[in-house]
Amino acid sequence: MADLVVEELSMRFGGITALDSLSMTVEAGQICGLIGPNGAGKTTLFNCVGRVYQPSAGSVRLGDVDLLALPAHRIAYAGVARTFQNLGLFPSLTFLENVMAGAYSSVGGGFLKSILRIGIAAQERELEARAHRLLEMLELDRHAFSLAKDQPFGTLKRLEIARALASGPRLLLLDEPAGGLTDSEVGELSELIDSLPERFGVTVLLVEHRMAMVMGISDKIVAMSYGRKLAEGSPEEIRQHPEVIASYLGGAA
Ligand SMILES: Nc1ncnc2c1ncn2[C@@H]1O[C@H](COP(=O)(O)OP(=O)(O)OP(=O)(O)O)[C@@H](O)[C@H]1O
């Protein structure tokens, strides 16, 4: 069943049509890669789904929830979490604190109630235990008390994913997760991302320029050009799609 449903989404910036009536779906537990040449509208689509931009027309639904009807700050409660190209971490906090900061966005409305019920100290302990478990699952537990700013970029990319997972999302938006990584780091990160749907029950939407990585881990790919969907299908179908090859993949296919 489709988990994420985007229908006839359009976004204009002044005279530029960045998204032109684009529709797509992602099934629950799928990894969907968005590809396309520079300026195709991938980031714009990503930012409309993540409620950074308010689209000019169209709809975005996650399960039964109309994401565009929510105020942008409620997006985490609806089950959407994201990572950022340039890391959305707090450099002067420890790994553990960064992950706990990610978890706070999920306690939201129930937070006050649970404080009244179990007290703030117990709530903190619960979040801390959850953050420790996540660090362990992402093989980052040895860094729990390291400051984020003291660790290499590749390790911080994993921490960024741990932080996003801490809110218990249903949809994870990954914005160029492999940007700035070495080839061996990309391999490790691909394995991690590939394992996320099964281990954490998330659906993943991924924007990434490293073609081998997208082709290797995506269940489906949406190829975009000039704000429109050029093709949608399995990596194999996309690799062989004449229009995709002509407009974008060329030698990379
Ligand atoms: N905030 C903005 N203001 C004005 N124009 C924008 C804005 N964001 C994107 N655009 C324009 O919308 C179009 C789509 O851009 P977008 O960044 O979504 O493409 P992209 O596929 O993500 O490209 P890239 O691979 O280079 O990141 C481009 O023509 C871009 O110049």
The ligand as an ORCA input file, in Angstrom:
! r2SCAN-3c Opt
* xyz 0 1
  N      14.412     29.182     -3.167
  C      14.408     29.301     -4.516
  N      14.180     30.490     -5.110
  C      14.163     30.602     -6.462
  N      14.355     29.579     -7.302
  C      14.596     28.365     -6.759
  C      14.637     28.159     -5.343
  N      14.901     26.855     -5.108
  C      15.020     26.268     -6.317
  N      14.841     27.170     -7.308
  C      14.875     26.895     -8.744
  O      14.008     25.791     -8.981
  C      14.570     24.896     -9.922
  C      14.723     23.526     -9.280
  O      15.758     23.571     -8.294
  P      16.102     22.393     -7.283
  O      17.144     22.910     -6.340
  O      14.870     21.842     -6.699
  O      16.755     21.322     -8.281
  P      17.644     20.030     -7.921
  O      17.166     18.967     -8.823
  O      17.589     19.777     -6.461
  O      19.095     20.497     -8.334
  P      20.525     20.101     -7.691
  O      20.798     18.710     -8.146
  O      21.458     21.083     -8.317
  O      20.430     20.236     -6.195
  C      15.894     25.514    -10.369
  O      15.658     26.236    -11.561
  C      16.243     26.434     -9.234
  O      17.023     27.515     -9.692
*
